[in-house]
Each structure stands twice: as structure tokens, then as C-alpha cells.
């Protein structure tokens, strides 16, 4: 699949940028654009990881090929979970209630994709 190669390449470039950003700068000197870039690269890396994870899950568990559109939609929703967890961590609100609400949100969004697509 040509699209998977692009996703892998973008994820590796995002991981390299993320590692570089974490080693070279600090949060106080990076500014608002740097924070946006940080969260974007975290999302791209987690999106690539989720594509690989969901593709592997469907291949092993169901022994069938999932369509690219569904695979990318599932991965896009799942990749947003680390961003929400980091947001909750920045507010200092990581507890069982927060994690359960994030899990419910992700589950409902995945169910919507399952039913609509």
C-alpha cells in the first residue's frame, strides 16, 4: 500500500523532529508556534503507531484486510487519545474519572465510525 509508506515516512520524520525538539529547546523558549508544532508531531507519531497497531490487530484477530479509509479513520481517532491525556496532565487532572471519560469518548467515536463508514 502506497499510503502506508507515506504514513510511515511522515511518522518517522515527525519522531525525528520531536526528538530534536525535546533535546534542543525548552518549553519556555519555544513559544506558541513551537507548542503547536510539538502537539502536531506527537499526533503524527501516534497516528503512524495507531495505523500499524490497528492494521496488525485486524490482520491477526480477524484474518482479513481492512479498507484504507476505515483504517485511517480508526487511527485518527485513536491517535487523539494521547493528546487528550497530555492536556489533562497539563491541568493536573489525571485520575480515574478523566481516563474513563477519555476512554468513553474514544469508544463512542470509534463506534460512530464503525456504524457510518
N, C-alpha and C positions, 0 to 999 in steps of 0.2 A: 504494500500500500504506500503510495507516494505521500499521502497526507501524514501518515505516521512518521515518516522520515523528517518531515518538516516540523512536526511537534517535538520529536526527539532533539532535533538541532536547536530549535528555539529554547527548549528546556535546558540544554547543556550551556548555551550562551547565557541564559538567564542565571543559571547556577554559578557560572564563572563571574558574571557581573555582581551577583550577590556576595560571593566570597571576597571579591575585590573591594566591594563597598564596605563590608564588615571589617576588613583589615586595614583599610586606608583612612576612613573617615570616622567621625564620632557623631552621635545624634544631634549635638548642639551646633556643629559646624556644617551640617549637610543641608539644612534649610527645608522649606516646604516641598520644593520640587524633588529633592533627594528622598524625602519620606514617601512621596508618591511613587518615585522610581523603585524604592525598596519594596513597597507593597505590591507593585506590579510584577517585579521579578519573583517575589515569593509566590504570587498567584501563578505565574508561568511555570515555575518549577513544580509546584504542587499539581498543576494541570497535567503536565507531562507524566508525573508519577501516577496520577489517578488514571490516565489513559492506559498506561501499562498495567496497572493493577486490575482495572475493570476488564480489559481485554484478556488478561490471564485468567480471571475469575470465570468469564463466560466460556473460555476455551476449555478449562478444566472441569468446571461444575456442570455445564450444560452440553459440552462437547459440540458446540455449534458456533458459527460465526455471527457476530452481532454487526448490524449495519453501522457504517461510519457516523451517520447523523446521530443515532441514538447513543453510540459510544461517546461522542464528543459532548452531547448534552448531559449525560450522566456524569462525565468527568468534570464538566464546567461547574456543575452544582456541588459536587464533592470537593472540588478544589477551593471552594469558597469557605469551607469549614475552618481551615487553619487561619484564614484572615479574621473570621469572626472570633476565634479563640484568642488571637493576639489582641484584638480590640477589647475583648472582655478582660484580658490580662492587664492592659494599659489602664483600665478603670479600676483594677484591683478587685474584680468581681468574679474570679474563678472559684466556683463552688459547684456542688451537685446540681443545684437549680439551674444555673447558667448552662452547664454542659448538657443537661437534659433538654432545655429549650432549644439549644442549637441542634441537638440530635433530632428533635421533633420537626424543626424547620427543614432540615436537610431531608428527612424521611418524607415529609409531605411534598416537597419539591420533586424528589425522585419519583414519588407515586404519580404526581401530575404528568411528568414526562412519560412514565410507563403507560398511562391511560390515553394521553393525547397523541403521542407520536407512534 
